């Protein structure tokens, strides 16, 4: 009998069938994946350079151009999450010593500051308390004082529930010789954004929110101004994987024959393609209106429960993710656990500067329905009543 050389046995957990519970994901993301998109992601693999896959990539590109409302040639999907797109945008635009101004009113501004500092940029922060937004004069003062080459700002701040107005910011940045970089991970498809008309230079998003695809691919687009800045670099981008020169070629954005760069997440691309198809069939304006209407319904229901909305001004409430203050005398962890355990619904607590202060409720893509609003409000009413009784 041969003596086994193995010292680590097969893990017992892997010898059991995979078990995944059914839950309604009404947190800040990811959102539920509808059957059509789930089926697309479950299709058999093809090679990453097969013509059929390149065709899917071309369809993703025009779908992103529609969703972003842009004609930028340099438009593609990063093989990674929204964080990866943030990093790709910053490391391709910035070189060591470049000045960048970051508008910080939540965790995504904080993350951009961290990444930019790691790149050796000269980083300046424009600060607002969580729940507030930046007015054009706030931005103009920062541009005049710091003279940055790039301004980073978050359109949909999912940690605080703020929708940042963008009108006039692109023109303002360009007047000061600055590029405008916008994070739209939590807002794309749920709130109006017009990349070309608003003169946004770099815009990125994620697949797992309104687009209802699994996380793992991230739409991104660069204006001609941004592309020219990248071409003027004195040094190569510090990441080969996220080098936009290589990625532009792989995605057919540079007019040259496509070359192998990396093995793309093919099934993630299938899902993203289908998510963009669903958005295109519905239409951006219909999607924006659906998210606006259901957010309004949710906000009214939360007020009827006696809860206080975290973002005071209605016009700057993010339609995809609503924040409400944790009611006095309650523990947010107990509320979220009660909804998960008793109603199979996920909502989330705060993140970054809003941690411990708010509950976050997401209504994104197929999850943005009046039925889901009613369902989460019933669950919250049950939680508040039950948890109150448990304290008596």
N, C-alpha and C positions, 0 to 999 in steps of 0.2 A: 504494500500500500504506500502511495506517494505521500510524503509529509508536505502539507500546505505551507507555502512561504508567507501566506497572508497573516498579518497580525491585527488587522482592523476588519471586523465582520461587517456584512451588509447592514446598513441602518434599518432598524425595524420600521421606522416611520415610512420609509420608501417602499416597503413591502406591502403597505396597505394602499387601497385606492385613494386617489386625490379627492378630498372633500372640501367643497367651497359653498358656504351658505348663501342664500338669496337675501340681499339687502337693498334697500332704497338709499342711494348715496346722495344725500342732500347736504353734504359738507362743501368745502371750498374746492373740491376736486380730488381725485377724478370723479367724473359722473358716470352713470350707468351706460353701458354700451348696448344699443338696440340690436335686435336679431340680425338685421341686414348688414350692419357693420361688423358684428361678431362673425357672421358667415364669411364675409370678405377676408377677414384676418385668418380664417381657418382653411383657406384654399391651399392647395399643394404648392410647395416652393418651386420657383424657377431660378435660373442663374441670374446673378445681379447684373450681367452684361447682355442678357438675352434681349432681343428686340421688343418682346412683349413687356418686359419690365421697364425698358427705356420709354416705351409708350405710356405706361402708367405714370412714370415720373414726369413726362411732358404734360399729362392730364392734371397731375398734382400742381405743377407750376402754374397753369392757367387758372386752376381753382383757387390758388393762393392769390394770384393777381386779382381775381374777382372779389375774394373776401377782403383783401387789403384795399381794393379800389386803386390799383396801380398798373402802370404799363412798364414798370422797371424790368429790363431784361435780366438783371441779376436777382432772380427770385427762385427760391428752392426750399427744400426741407432738410434741416439738420438731422443727422442720425443720432438723436438724443432728446432729452426732455427740454422744457422751457429754460431750465437753468443752463443747459448746454448752449442754447441759442443766445442767452445773455452773455455767456463767456465768449462765444464766437464773435458777437458784435463788438464787444469791448477789445478783445485781443487783436482783431483785424484792423480796428480803427486807431488804436492807441499804440504809440511807441514810448519807450522810456523817456520821461521828462515832459511828455505832452500834458497840457493842462486840461482837466475835465471838471465840469461842474455837475454835481449830482443832487437832484431834488429829492430830499428824504422826508417822507411823511408816513413811512411804514417799513416793513421788513425788506421789500425789494430794492428800495433805495439803499438800505444798509448793506445788502448783498452786493450791489453794484460798486459801492465804495470799497468793500473788501477786495473784490476782484481787481478793480482798477489800481489799488495800492499794490497788490501782488505783481502787477505788470510794470510797476515803477513809475506810474503816472503821478503828476502833481494834482492831488485830489482836493477839491473844495466842496463843502456840503452846504446846501441851502435847506434850512430846517423849518418844518412845520409840525405842530403837535398832531398825533394820530387823530384821524377824523376830520382834518382840515385839508384844504387844497391850496394850490399856488395860483395867485392872480398874475396877470401879465406884468404888472409893475414889480412884483417880487422877482420874476425871472429877469426882467430888464436890469434891475439893480445888480443882480448877481453877475450877469453878462458884462456889464460895464465895469464892475469892480475886479473881476478875476480874469476876464478876457480868455475864456476857455476855447479849445478847438472843438469840444463835444459837450453837449448838454444831455444828460440822462434824466428821463422822467417816466413815471409809471402811469399809464392810462387807467388801468383797473387795479387799484391797490387792494388785493384780496385779504390782507391782514387787517385792514381797517374798514373796508367797504366803501372807499372813496372812488368816484369816477372823476378823473382830472380833466377839466376843459382844455382842449388843445387849440382852439381857434386863435390864429394869429401868432402862435409860438414859433412855427417854422419860419415865417417871414421875419420875425423878431431875431431869431438866431442868425439867419443869413445876413441880416443888416449888421450884425456884430461879427461876421466872419466865423460863425460857429455852426456845426452840424447838430441836428436834432435826432436823438436816439430814443425810441419809445418802446416800452414794455407793454404789450397788449395780450399777455397770456390769459388773463382772467376776463377780458372784455370782448375779444374778437367774436363777432357774430351775435353778441348780446347787446352791444351799444354801438352807435354810429362812429365810424372812423374812416377817414378818406386820405390815404397816404399821399397821393399826388396833390390833391387840392389843398391839403393842410401843410404841404411842403415838408413832410417828414422824410428824413434822410435814411434812417434805418428803423425798421419795424419788425418785431418778432412776436410769436405767440407759441401756443402749445396745442397738442392734439387731444388732450384728455378732458377738456372743459366743454364749451359749447359744441365743438366738433364731435364729441361723443365717441372718439376713438381711444384705444388704450394709450397710455403714456409711452413715449419712446421716439416720437418724431416731432419736429418743431419748425413751423413755417417761418421764413425770414426773407426780407427783401432789402436791397440797397439802392439808393438813388444814384444818379450819375455823379453828383457831387461826392457822395460817399465812395463810390468806386474810384474816382480820380484821386481821392486822398489815400486810398489803399495802394494805388499804383505808384504814388510818390514816396512810399515807405523807403527808408534807408536800410532797414533791417527786415529779415523775414519774420512773419508772425511766429510767436514762440510755441505754437502747437501745429504739428503737421496735420493731425486729424481734422482740425478746424480751420485750416488754411483756406481762405475763400478763393484763392487762385485755383487750387486743385479742385475744390468743390464746384466752382463755377464751370470748370471743364467737364466734370463728371455729370453735371446736370444739363449740359448742352447750352450753357449761357454765354459762351465766349466765341461761338462760331467755328471752333476747332473740332476735329474728330475726338470723340469721347475716349478718355483713357481710364484704366482702373485706378481708383484711389483707395477705396476700402470696400469690404463686403457689406453692402447696405442691409438694413433690417427689412427684408422684402415684404414679410407679412404685415409689418407695421405700415409700410407704404400702401399695401392693399387697403388696410383699414382707413388710413388717412385719406386716400383717394375717395373712398366711399363716403366718409364724413363730409368731405368737401362737395361731393355730388348731392348729398341730402340738403346741404345748405343752399346750393345752387338751385335745386328744384323748389325749395320753399321760397327762396328769394331773401336777400339781405333785409329789405325794408319790412317784410312780414316777420322775419326773425327778431329784428330789433323791437317791433311793436309787441310781439308775444312776450318777450322778456320784460319789457316796460310794464305791460298790463299785469303780469303775474307778480312782479315785484311790488307794484302798487297794492295789489290784493293782499299780499303777505304782510306788508307794512301796516296796513289797516287792521289786519287780524292780530298782529302782535300788539298794537296799541290797545285793541279791545281786550286783550289779556292783561292789560295794565303794565306792559313792558315798555321800556324807553329805548327808542332808536338811537344808535351811537352817532350816526351822521345826521347833523341837525338840518342842513339844507337839502330839500328834496331833489333839487336839480343836480346835485353832485353825489347822489346815492348810486352805487354800482348796481345795475339791474340784475346782474348774475349772482352776486353774493351780498346778502343783507347782514348787517351787524346790529346786534341788540345788546344792551348792557345786561350783565349778569344781575338778576334781581337781588336786592338786599336780603341777606339771611340764607341764601342758597350757595351751594358749591357747584361750580360749572361742571366739574367732573362727574358729580352725581346725576346732574341733568342729562348730560350726553350719554352716560352709561345706562340710565333708565330708558331712554329712547332706543338705544341699541338692543338692550336685553328684552324689553317688553313690546317694542313696536318694529324691530328690525329696520330702524331708520338711523342713518348716520347724520349727525350735525357735529360741528366742531367748536372747540373753545378758541380763544385768541391765539395769535402768533406774533413773536417778536414784541414790539411795543404795546400790542393789545392783549398780550397773554394775561389771563386771569381777570380781564375786564369785560370781555364780550363773548357772546355766542355767535357763530357764523353759520348762516343757512344759505346753501347754494341751490339755485334753480337754473340749470344750464342745459341748453339743447333740448333733447327729448324729455328731460326731467322738469322742464319749465312748463307746468300745466296747472290749471286751477284745481284739479283733483289732488295733486301733490301738495298744493298750498293747504287745502282743507285737511289733508292727512297729517301734515307736520304740525299744524295748529292744534288738532285734536290730541296728538301725542304730547305736545308741550303742555296743554291744559291738564292732561292726565298726570304728567310728571310733576308739575307745580303743585297740584292738589295732593298727590300721594306723598311727595317729599315733605310738604308742609305738615301733613298729618303725622308723618314719622317723627317729627320734632316735638310734637305735643306730649 
